[in-house]
Structures are given as C-alpha cells and as structure tokens.
Amino acid sequence: MVKARENTHRTPPFSVEFEQALLAGCIIDGGTESITLCIQEKIAVESFYLPAHSLIYGALLELYNAGSPLNELIVAEKLAARGELEKVGGHDYIDTITSRIDTPTQLKYYIDRIRDLDLVRKIIDVATRSIEDAYAGVDDIKEFIDGVERSIFSIAENRISDSIKHANLPIEKAVALISRTITNRGETNGILSGFIDLDKLTYGFHPGEMIVIAARPSMGKTSFALNIAENTTASKKQPIPTLFFSLEMSAEQLALRMLCSRTGVDMVKLRNGFYEGLDHKKLSSIATELKKIPLWIDESGSLSINEMRAKARRMCHQHRIGLIIVDYLQLLASREFKISREQQIAEISRGIKTMAKELNLPVIVLSQLNRASDAEKRQPRLSDLRDSGSIEQDADLVLILSKPKEGDEEQEVAQDVVPRDLIIAKQRNGPTGVVRLAFRKSLTRFENYAQEKNI
C-alpha cells in the first residue's frame, strides 16, 4: 500500500509515525495555522520520505493556497481530482493518518523532526554522490571540492533560524547606537567610502545594507567601486577586509587598474607600449603595499546568487569580511530560467539583500540603468534602474553616477579631470541629494571634488 522509495543501499533515516502525525495535525487543525507554520519552517513536498505522504502534503498545500477548508473528505476529494487517491492508499489510509493523533498541539515538534531527518537524508545523498564521484576519478580537485562545498552549503541554507525576536533586544541595540552617536558627535559610524561629501550624507555604509551603484555603460561604475575597495582596505584607521565579486573583469585587470591608479600611470599609453618615464621603483613599492591590503577578488564569469552567498559565507568565516562588492547585478544567474527576466532580477535582488542581513555587513552591488535618461536627455533617476523595480525596493541606498546636469558643462576642473555627479536617489535612513566628484580620465579614478577644484 505505502512503500518507501527504493534504495539499493541502506535505508536512510525517516519516520513514518512523525510524517503521519504532521499530516494529521494539519488536517485536524483545518490547515490554516498548521500549514502556515509548516511553510514558515520550510517544510516542502520533498521533506517527506514516503511518496504517499509527499502527495498528501502537496494536496494540502494546493488547498491552502486556494483558501479552502480542510478535513479528511476534502483532502481525499482533492487527491481524487489529481488522480492520486489510490496511489496514497485511498480513504482508508487518510483515516489511518488522521487517527494517528488526537490534537495538533505538538505540531512544532513533528515539524522539527521531519526537517531534521530530511536534512540528514540530503547530507547522506550528497556524501554518497561525492564518494562515488571520487572513486570514479577527479580531473580537477579544486572544482570537485568546490562542488561538494556548494552542495553542503545549499543544504545548510535550508536550516531554520529564529528570525523573530522580542523587541527588547533590538531596542537595547538602538539605545546603544544612539549613545555612540551622541558620544562621537559628528563622526560617521559606518564603513567610510573615502569620499568626504558622500560619507557626510550617509554616515558610512552600515551592516545589513544593500547599496546600489547604478549608471549607464562607460560612466565608471567599476572604477568607483574599485576606488571604494581601495579606500576601505587601505584605511589607516581600520582596514576593512573586502570581498569583490567581479563577474565582468578578471582579477588581473582589476589589479592593473589599481596599480595604474595608485602610481598615476595612464593605462591606455601603457597598453600601447608608449609610456615613457615609468618609475619602476615606485611601481614596485606600491605593488608591495597593495599585496598587503585585505582584498579578495572572485573572478567567476558565471555565478548564481546561491553560489555567491555560499562563497561569501565561507569567506566571512575564514577572513572576517566586512564589506562585499558585486560587479554587477545583471550578470548574476538565477535559479529559475523559465520565469521572466524581471522576475529573475527580483529573485537576485532579494538574494543580495538577504545576504547582507544574514552576514550582517554592507553589500555594494553595481547595476545598469536603462536608456530612458539618454533618450529624454535628462539626469537619471530611481525609476531608470534596469530590469526590475524590486532593486529599488530592496536597496537601502541607491547611488547614481552621471555627467553634470544640463547647463553644467563638463569642463575640466584640472588637467585631465572632469566633474561627475553622484546622485543619492534613495537613502532609507537619511537625505537624498547630489554629491560632486572628480573623475581623472586617464587613470579612470574618482576623487573628492574639492581637492581637485583647488588644483
């Protein structure tokens, strides 16, 4: 009648009794509160070991989503409509399940047991496949180990942590933050970007924040992000270990930019081989300095949001990362390929925000703007974020790089230096406005505008 999944090896751990008790609790309770708790605790159809129980739980979810009441007859009717009633053992097995318990009061315990057993089975499955693959032969040991780690981390992501807290602890933390702010009046309490006018308006980047830097192509998004990384990792006050996910450029290209930027070498001339007077001693000295900064670069050309979160989690554990930069959002892969691009971007955006909260650090993510501002010959705005309004919704801070607004000509304020506007289009906990920056074209480097203006 009810058979376990066939397995040529040892039978993995499961409990018919607890699976029956969980299903019985949902049916007896009428579904609403019990299934809501199951969903909240991430109990899925696949969490049940017995196929019959997976089918019954699938029917319960369908009835719940439709807002239907629940009892034995309604569940049996739904299963019959799906052609699955006889597969689960008919009305007799539904009655057997509902007679397993008298009350759903212990439902949370049943949920915990089902979830734990499911996680153990998944770990067994990953470990077994890894052993089989290892015996079959491994061509690339690093790729093999990364694959095993990703599989384990994907299982770990499904573990439930209690995210609901009594208000007393957050209030205590808020009071402590206010006290520190008053004590350190006028000082920023977040991670400083190194750009004075920006830091004055934002008070730095804060844990749990998703910061979006957006611009049209060739406006210097990567350069600006790289300059921030340089400033945070080389800070004399407190260097911030930084992880840079570069989905477009190689680590070598980023390193070349940093070296040229710090030494004052024009990259275009250097690439063309016409650079004269290169100070090799200075180059060597700065290279030695840069080797010591706490900056890690991941140059994966293709990366999913889950893979990125797994890598970030591991790096945070190993190196106490304080800032993550992602270049750029639209190049991240979604888990779902059948949904629209807008829905994919929405999923990626939520994943980045979740990562910032989970790791309790600021995440800077670069994003493209659509062509509307160019077509309408105006300054870009929040609604120009490409592909999805969810980026606008998830972000705590949105910074848009742009040429000066119409009327402000892009005249050089110093040799090889032009002004750029950094529009603070959204700030959840602060003012919006415009910050003027100086862009040194030959070095693709952003600097504080005031110091360049006085040159």
MOMO-V300879 format. One record per backbone hydrogen bond with DSSP energy under -0.5 kcal/mol. CO is the residue of the C=O (numbers start at 1). NH is the residue of the N-H. E is the energy in kcal/mol with one decimal. If there is no record, write none. Layout:
co=[CO CO]
nh=[NH NH]
e=[E E]
This chain:
co=[1 3 15 16 17 18 19 20 21 22 23 24 25 26 26 27 31 32 33 34 35 36 37 38 39 42 44 45 50 50 51 52 53 54 55 56 57 58 59 60 61 62 63 64 71 72 73 74 75 76 77 78 79 79 80 84 85 85 86 89 90 90 91 92 93 94 95 97 103 104 106 106 107 108 109 110 111 112 113 114 115 116 117 118 119 120 121 122 123 124 125 126 127 128 129 130 131 132 133 134 137 139 140 141 142 143 144 145 146 147 148 149 150 151 152 153 155 156 161 163 166 166 167 168 169 170 171 172 173 174 175 176 177 178 179 180 182 184 190 191 194 195 196 197 198 199 203 203 205 206 209 209 210 210 210 211 211 212 212 213 214 215 216 220 221 222 223 224 225 226 227 228 229 230 232 232 233 239 241 241 242 242 243 243 244 244 245 245 250 251 252 253 254 255 256 257 258 259 260 260 265 266 267 268 269 269 269 270 274 278 279 280 281 282 283 284 285 286 287 288 289 289 290 293 294 296 297 298 303 304 305 306 307 308 309 310 311 312 313 314 315 316 322 323 324 325 326 327 327 328 329 333 335 340 341 342 343 344 345 346 347 348 349 350 351 352 353 354 355 356 356 356 362 362 363 363 364 365 366 367 368 371 372 373 374 381 382 384 386 388 388 389 390 391 396 397 397 398 398 399 399 400 402 405 407 409 411 414 416 417 417 418 420 421 421 422 422 423 423 424 426 427 433 435 436 437 438 438 439 439 440 440 440 441 442 445 447 448 449 450 452]
nh=[3 51 19 20 21 22 23 24 25 26 27 28 29 30 31 30 35 36 37 38 39 40 41 43 42 44 47 48 53 54 55 56 57 58 59 60 61 62 63 64 65 66 68 67 75 76 77 78 79 80 81 82 84 85 83 88 88 90 89 93 93 94 95 96 97 98 99 100 106 107 109 110 111 112 113 114 115 116 117 118 119 120 121 122 123 124 125 126 127 128 129 130 131 132 133 134 135 136 137 137 139 141 144 145 146 147 148 149 150 151 152 153 154 155 156 157 158 159 163 165 169 170 171 172 173 174 175 176 177 178 179 180 181 182 183 184 185 187 192 205 196 199 200 201 202 203 189 190 191 209 211 363 212 396 397 213 365 214 399 367 401 369 219 224 225 226 227 228 229 230 231 232 233 234 235 240 294 241 322 323 244 296 245 325 246 298 247 327 254 255 256 257 258 259 260 261 262 263 264 265 267 270 271 272 273 274 275 273 276 280 283 284 285 286 287 288 289 290 291 292 292 293 293 295 242 244 299 246 333 308 309 310 311 312 313 314 315 316 317 318 319 320 362 243 364 245 366 247 248 331 332 305 337 344 345 346 347 348 349 350 351 352 353 354 355 356 357 358 359 208 360 361 324 364 211 365 326 213 329 215 386 375 376 378 377 384 385 370 388 391 392 393 394 395 428 212 399 425 426 214 401 423 421 408 409 411 419 417 441 413 414 439 437 402 423 424 435 400 425 433 398 430 424 422 449 420 440 447 418 441 443 444 445 444 267 440 438 452 453 454 455]
e=[-0.6 -0.6 -2.0 -2.6 -2.5 -2.4 -2.1 -2.7 -2.4 -1.8 -2.1 -3.1 -2.1 -0.6 -1.1 -0.7 -2.6 -1.7 -2.1 -2.0 -2.7 -2.4 -2.1 -2.9 -1.7 -0.6 -1.6 -1.2 -0.5 -1.8 -2.3 -2.1 -2.5 -2.2 -1.9 -2.2 -2.4 -2.0 -2.3 -2.5 -2.8 -1.4 -2.6 -1.4 -2.5 -2.3 -2.3 -2.2 -2.5 -2.4 -2.2 -1.4 -3.3 -0.8 -1.3 -1.3 -0.5 -2.7 -0.8 -0.9 -0.5 -1.5 -2.4 -2.0 -2.3 -2.3 -1.4 -1.9 -0.5 -1.9 -0.5 -1.8 -2.6 -2.3 -2.2 -2.6 -2.7 -2.5 -2.4 -2.0 -2.4 -2.3 -2.2 -2.1 -2.3 -2.5 -2.4 -2.6 -2.9 -2.7 -2.5 -2.3 -2.3 -2.5 -2.6 -2.3 -2.4 -1.9 -0.9 -0.6 -0.5 -0.5 -2.2 -2.6 -2.6 -2.1 -2.1 -2.7 -2.7 -2.0 -2.3 -3.0 -2.4 -1.3 -2.4 -2.0 -1.4 -1.7 -1.1 -0.6 -0.9 -0.7 -2.2 -2.1 -2.2 -2.2 -2.5 -2.1 -2.2 -2.4 -2.4 -2.4 -2.3 -2.4 -2.7 -2.6 -1.1 -2.6 -0.5 -2.4 -0.7 -2.6 -1.9 -1.1 -2.0 -2.3 -0.8 -0.9 -3.0 -1.9 -0.6 -2.7 -0.5 -2.5 -1.7 -0.5 -3.2 -0.6 -3.6 -2.2 -2.6 -1.1 -1.2 -2.7 -2.5 -2.7 -2.5 -2.0 -2.2 -2.4 -2.4 -2.7 -2.3 -1.9 -0.6 -2.6 -0.5 -0.6 -3.3 -1.3 -0.5 -2.6 -0.6 -2.7 -0.8 -2.9 -0.7 -2.9 -2.0 -2.5 -2.3 -2.1 -2.3 -2.6 -2.7 -2.6 -2.4 -2.2 -1.4 -2.0 -0.6 -2.2 -2.8 -1.8 -0.6 -2.0 -0.5 -0.9 -0.6 -1.3 -2.4 -2.5 -2.1 -2.7 -2.3 -2.0 -1.7 -2.7 -1.8 -0.6 -1.1 -0.5 -0.8 -2.2 -2.7 -3.3 -0.6 -3.0 -2.8 -2.5 -2.2 -2.2 -2.4 -2.7 -2.4 -2.0 -2.5 -2.5 -1.7 -2.0 -3.2 -1.5 -0.7 -2.5 -3.3 -3.5 -2.9 -2.7 -0.7 -1.6 -1.7 -1.4 -0.6 -2.1 -2.7 -2.0 -2.1 -2.4 -3.0 -2.3 -2.0 -2.2 -2.2 -2.6 -2.2 -2.2 -2.0 -3.1 -2.6 -0.5 -0.7 -1.6 -1.9 -0.5 -3.0 -0.6 -3.0 -2.0 -3.3 -1.4 -2.2 -2.6 -2.5 -2.1 -0.6 -2.1 -1.6 -3.0 -0.8 -0.8 -0.5 -1.7 -3.0 -2.3 -3.0 -3.1 -0.5 -1.6 -1.2 -3.1 -0.5 -3.1 -3.0 -2.4 -0.9 -2.4 -0.6 -2.4 -1.8 -1.6 -1.1 -3.3 -3.3 -2.3 -0.7 -0.6 -2.6 -2.6 -1.4 -1.4 -2.4 -1.4 -3.1 -3.2 -0.8 -2.6 -0.6 -2.8 -2.2 -0.9 -0.6 -0.8 -1.8 -0.8 -1.1 -3.4 -2.7 -1.1 -2.4 -1.2 -1.4]
